Amino acid sequence: MLGDSDEHTQGRVASRWVALLITGFVLTLPGIAAAQAYEGRACTAKGSLSLRGLQVGASLAGGVSHGLTGDFSDWASSTLLPKGKSPACEDCPPEAEDDLREREMTAHEWTCGYSAEKAMDGKPDTAWCEGAKGTGVGEVLLAKVEPGRPVSIWAGFGKSAQLHAANARPRKVRLAVLQARSAAASQSSIDYGGLTVAAMGEVELKDVNDYQELKLPAFKRDSNAAGTFVAIEVLSVYPGKKFTDLCISEVRASDKP
């Protein structure tokens, strides 16, 4: 349990992906405005097993997708699910008129409040939190980065000093840099395939409630790569004073090379 769960309920579940799902899927036909039905899914506690045990030259089975609700379950080895009942969909139309299934969308967004997306939303007061038993050792988070730009990490739950201390933070981590061979865009998502490990290394992080450098291992950049990613495997932790849940608030590339 993270504590203060009602206060930071999943970034208030209204993420940019809801806007993508609604506005990006509207199709204009002759004289008719039609909207594609919602295709997302709930986030799950069990994530991608293929993120575990990565080695140089190994490929990430299945690739990853970016866009639909629920996609980010596959960007981590596990995800913490919220407790309690999903919030009501206050602005939903009557069920008979709900072509976009907004109630289902709202419920799914709520389950994704601690998903890997929250470590890439630019907001340190949201976080990816692992959902496995134990201290978080062995759990893995995948994040997209920009080649040639420094990478920073906000380890722990950055919403407040109290939450940062209450929950576990990564200490020593193993980093795997992956490059994607392909990226295919559809109305609903971007699908990255052929993610292959180009380099690996280990880093020990400071226990600070702020951004710090995440020094990636040197790797040969593939000029044809469709995307660059880093898989962060937790090798040791700074224990939380109150909870065992381990969180990472942000992984980001700097605006400056």
C-alpha positions in Angstrom: 0.0 0.0 0.0 1.3 3.4 -1.0 -0.6 5.6 1.5 -2.6 8.7 0.6 -4.2 6.7 -2.2 -7.3 8.9 -2.5 -5.1 12.0 -2.8 -3.1 10.9 -5.7 -5.6 8.7 -7.4 -3.8 7.7 -10.5 -3.1 11.2 -11.8 -6.9 11.8 -11.6 -7.2 9.2 -14.4 -7.7 11.9 -17.1 -4.5 11.3 -19.0 -3.6 12.5 -22.5 -4.4 9.1 -23.8 -8.1 9.7 -23.2 -7.9 12.8 -25.4 -6.0 10.7 -28.0 -8.7 8.0 -27.9 -11.6 10.5 -28.3 -10.2 13.2 -30.6 -7.8 11.1 -32.6 -10.3 8.4 -33.6 -13.0 10.7 -35.0 -13.5 9.9 -38.7 -15.3 12.2 -41.0 -17.5 10.6 -43.6 -19.6 12.3 -46.2 -22.2 14.1 -44.1 -21.5 11.8 -41.1 -19.3 12.1 -38.1 -18.4 8.7 -36.8 -16.2 7.7 -33.9 -14.2 4.5 -33.6 -15.2 2.4 -30.6 -13.0 2.3 -27.6 -10.4 -0.4 -27.9 -8.4 -0.1 -24.7 -8.1 -2.5 -21.8 -7.5 -2.4 -18.1 -4.0 -2.4 -16.7 -2.9 -5.6 -15.1 -0.7 -6.3 -12.1 1.3 -8.8 -14.0 3.4 -7.1 -16.7 5.9 -8.3 -19.3 7.9 -11.4 -18.4 10.2 -10.8 -21.3 11.7 -7.7 -19.5 13.4 -10.0 -17.0 16.8 -11.5 -17.7 17.8 -9.3 -20.6 21.2 -9.8 -22.2 23.2 -8.0 -24.9 21.9 -9.2 -28.3 18.6 -10.5 -26.8 15.3 -9.3 -28.3 12.2 -8.2 -26.4 9.5 -10.7 -27.3 6.4 -9.1 -28.7 7.6 -5.5 -28.7 5.6 -2.8 -27.0 2.7 -0.5 -28.0 2.1 3.1 -27.1 -1.3 4.7 -27.2 -4.3 2.7 -26.0 -5.3 2.4 -22.4 -3.7 -0.6 -20.9 -0.7 -0.7 -23.2 1.7 0.4 -20.5 1.2 -2.8 -18.5 3.7 -4.3 -20.9 6.3 -1.6 -20.2 7.0 -3.0 -16.7 7.4 -6.4 -15.1 4.5 -5.6 -12.7 2.2 -2.7 -11.9 0.5 -1.7 -8.7 -3.3 -1.7 -9.0 -5.4 0.7 -7.0 -7.6 -0.4 -4.1 -11.3 0.3 -3.8 -13.9 1.1 -6.5 -13.4 2.9 -9.8 -14.6 6.5 -9.8 -17.9 7.3 -11.5 -17.9 8.7 -15.0 -19.6 12.0 -14.3 -19.8 13.3 -17.9 -20.8 10.0 -19.5 -23.8 9.9 -21.8 -26.7 7.5 -21.2 -25.5 3.9 -21.7 -27.7 3.5 -24.8 -25.8 6.4 -26.4 -22.3 5.6 -25.1 -20.7 4.5 -28.5 -17.2 5.3 -27.1 -17.8 3.2 -23.9 -16.7 6.1 -21.8 -17.6 4.2 -18.5 -15.3 1.4 -19.4 -12.6 3.9 -20.5 -12.8 5.7 -17.2 -12.6 2.4 -15.2 -9.6 1.3 -17.2 -7.8 4.6 -16.8 -8.2 4.3 -13.1 -6.5 0.9 -13.1 -3.5 2.4 -14.9 -2.7 5.1 -12.4 0.6 3.6 -11.4 1.5 2.2 -14.8 4.8 2.8 -16.6 3.1 5.7 -18.4 3.3 7.7 -15.2 7.1 7.6 -15.3 7.1 9.3 -18.7 4.4 12.0 -18.2 6.6 14.8 -17.1 5.0 15.0 -13.7 7.1 14.0 -10.6 3.9 13.8 -8.5 2.8 10.7 -10.4 4.8 7.5 -10.5 5.2 3.9 -11.8 4.9 1.6 -8.8 5.6 -2.1 -9.0 2.9 -4.5 -7.9 4.9 -7.6 -6.9 5.4 -9.0 -3.4 8.6 -8.1 -1.6 10.8 -5.0 -1.8 10.8 -4.4 -5.6 14.2 -6.1 -6.2 14.1 -7.8 -9.6 11.3 -5.6 -11.0 11.9 -3.8 -14.3 10.6 -0.6 -15.9 10.9 0.2 -19.6 11.1 3.9 -20.7 11.6 5.5 -24.1 14.6 7.9 -24.3 16.2 10.1 -27.0 19.6 8.9 -28.4 22.4 11.3 -27.8 20.6 13.2 -25.0 21.4 12.8 -21.3 18.8 10.9 -19.3 17.5 11.8 -15.8 15.6 9.7 -13.3 13.4 10.7 -10.3 13.7 7.7 -8.1 10.9 7.2 -5.6 7.4 8.8 -5.3 8.1 12.5 -5.9 4.7 13.9 -4.8 6.0 14.9 -1.4 8.9 14.3 0.9 6.7 12.2 3.1 5.6 9.9 0.3 9.2 9.7 -1.0 10.4 8.5 2.4 7.3 6.2 3.0 7.8 4.1 -0.2 10.8 2.2 -1.4 13.3 3.7 -4.0 15.7 2.0 -6.3 19.3 2.1 -5.2 21.4 -0.1 -7.5 20.0 -0.7 -11.0 21.0 -2.7 -14.0 20.3 -0.8 -17.3 19.7 -2.3 -20.7 19.6 0.0 -23.7 17.3 -1.4 -26.5 16.8 -0.2 -30.1 13.7 -0.9 -32.1 13.9 -2.1 -35.6 10.4 -1.0 -36.6 7.5 1.4 -35.6 4.1 1.1 -37.1 1.5 3.8 -36.5 -2.2 3.1 -36.5 -5.3 5.1 -35.5 -4.9 3.9 -31.9 -1.3 3.4 -31.2 2.4 3.2 -32.2 3.7 -0.4 -32.2 7.5 -0.8 -31.7 9.0 -4.1 -32.8 12.3 -5.9 -32.9 13.6 -4.3 -29.6 17.1 -5.6 -29.2 19.6 -5.0 -26.3 22.6 -3.0 -27.5 24.4 -2.5 -24.2 24.1 -3.1 -20.5 25.5 -1.6 -17.3 24.9 -0.9 -13.6 24.4 2.4 -11.8 24.0 3.2 -8.1 21.5 6.0 -7.5 21.5 8.6 -4.8 18.6 8.7 -2.3 17.2 12.1 -3.3 13.7 13.4 -4.0 14.7 15.1 -7.2 16.0 14.4 -10.7 19.5 12.9 -11.0 21.5 11.7 -13.9 20.9 8.1 -15.2 24.1 7.4 -17.0 23.4 4.9 -19.8 26.1 2.4 -20.9 27.9 3.3 -24.1 26.3 1.7 -27.2 26.6 1.9 -30.9 23.7 3.9 -32.2 21.7 2.4 -35.1 20.8 5.3 -37.4 17.9 3.2 -38.7 16.5 2.5 -35.3 12.8 3.4 -34.9 13.2 4.1 -31.2 15.6 3.9 -28.2 14.6 2.5 -24.8 16.1 1.8 -21.4 15.0 -1.1 -19.2 15.7 -0.4 -15.6 16.0 -3.5 -13.4 16.1 -2.9 -9.6 19.0 -4.7 -7.9 18.8 -3.1 -4.5 16.5 -0.6 -2.8 16.4 2.2 -0.2 13.6 0.7 2.0 10.4 2.7 2.6 9.7 3.8 6.1 6.1 2.7 5.9 5.5 0.6 2.7 7.4 -1.9 0.6 6.0 -0.6 -2.8 8.9 0.7 -5.0 8.2 3.7 -7.2 9.9 5.7 -9.9 8.3 9.1 -10.7 10.1 10.0 -13.9 12.6 8.9 -16.6 13.3 11.6 -19.1 15.7 12.8 -21.7 17.2 16.3 -21.2 16.2 19.0 -23.6 19.9 19.7 -24.1 22.3 17.3 -25.7 
